[in-house]
């Protein structure tokens, strides 16, 4: 590992992250567009949750890779997981499509949170 950390055995190879995140960001943006066009009474709440998740998403990378703060990154990842989860629950009521578009993202964030936790356990 380039930063000297011990990697969990189930960590994907680095080449996987580019295609996965490219796809996820397309889904995230599309969902945000769809929910923003919704006229449902929960659109405002969904937009707020969308903003929270994209903020947490943006903060995670410099904390994990820039500051090498595995614990701080894990806290951010947990906030990300909850905000994505809540967004899905609210978005499904306002626009099923917007909610469904976030399910692959939720799966990846669930995996990534566990991966972050595993890095922390291996590199206290």
N, C-alpha and C positions, 0 to 999 in steps of 0.2 A: 504494500500500500504506500502511495506517495507521501502521505503524512506520517507514516510510521505506526499507524494504528493496526491492531489485529482485527481482521475482518471476520464476521460470522460466516460459517460455511455455506449458508444459503444466500449470501449477498450476490446479486446479479453482477455479471461483468459490466464494466463501465460503458461499453458501447450500447447497452440496452436503454440507458437513461435518456439519451437524445430522442430516439423515436417515440418512446413512451411519453415524455413530457411534451413533445411537439403535438402528439395526438390529444393529450389531455388539455393542453392550452386551447386547442381548437374547440374542444367540447365545452370548456369553461366559458370561453368567449361567446360561443353560440348560445349556451344556456342563459348567460347574462343578457344577450340581445333579445332572446325570446321572452324572458321574464319581464324585461323592461317594456316590451310592447303589450304585455298583459294589462287588461283593465280591471283585474280582480282587486278586491279590497286588501289582499295580503301582498300586493306587489311592492309596496314601500318597505315592508318588513323583509321580504325576499331580497330586495336590492341592498338593504342594510347588511343582511347576512352574507350576501355575495361580496360586499366590500370588506367585511371582517375576514372572510376566508382568503381573499386575494392579498390582503395586508399580511396575514400570517404566512401565507405562501411566500411572499416576497421577502419577509424577514428571515425565514428559515435558512436559506442558502448562505447569507453572509455570517450567520451565527454558527452554523455547522462547519462550513468550509473556510470561512474567513477568520473567525475568532477561535475556531476549534473548540467550541464550548458545547460539548455533547449534552450536558444536562440542560442548558438553556435552550438548545435546539429541540430537545425532547419536550420541554414545556410548551414551546411554540407549536410543535407538531400535535400536541394534545389539544391546544386551542384550535388548530386547523381542523383536526378530526371532528371536534364538536361543532364548529361553525359549518363545516360541510354537511354533517349529519342534520343539523337544524335547517340548513338551507334546503336540503332535499325534502324534508318533511313539510316545510312551508311551500316550496315551489310546486310540489305535487298537487297541492290544493289550488294554486293559481294557474299552473300550466303543467300538465303531465309531462309534456315533452321536455320542458326546462328541468324538471326533477329527474327524469330518466337519463338525461344527458350527463348528470353528475354522478351516476352510479359507478362507472368505471373509475372516476376520480376518487370516490369514497373508498373503493377497493384498494386502489394504489396507496392512498394516504394511510389506510389501515395497515397495509404491508410496510410502508415506509416508517410509520411510527414504531412498529415492532422492530424493524431493522435498526432504527435510531436507538431504541432501548437496548438492543443486543450489542451494538457498538459501545454503549455506555457501560454495560456489564463487563465486556471484555477489556475495556480501556478506562478503568476507574480514575 
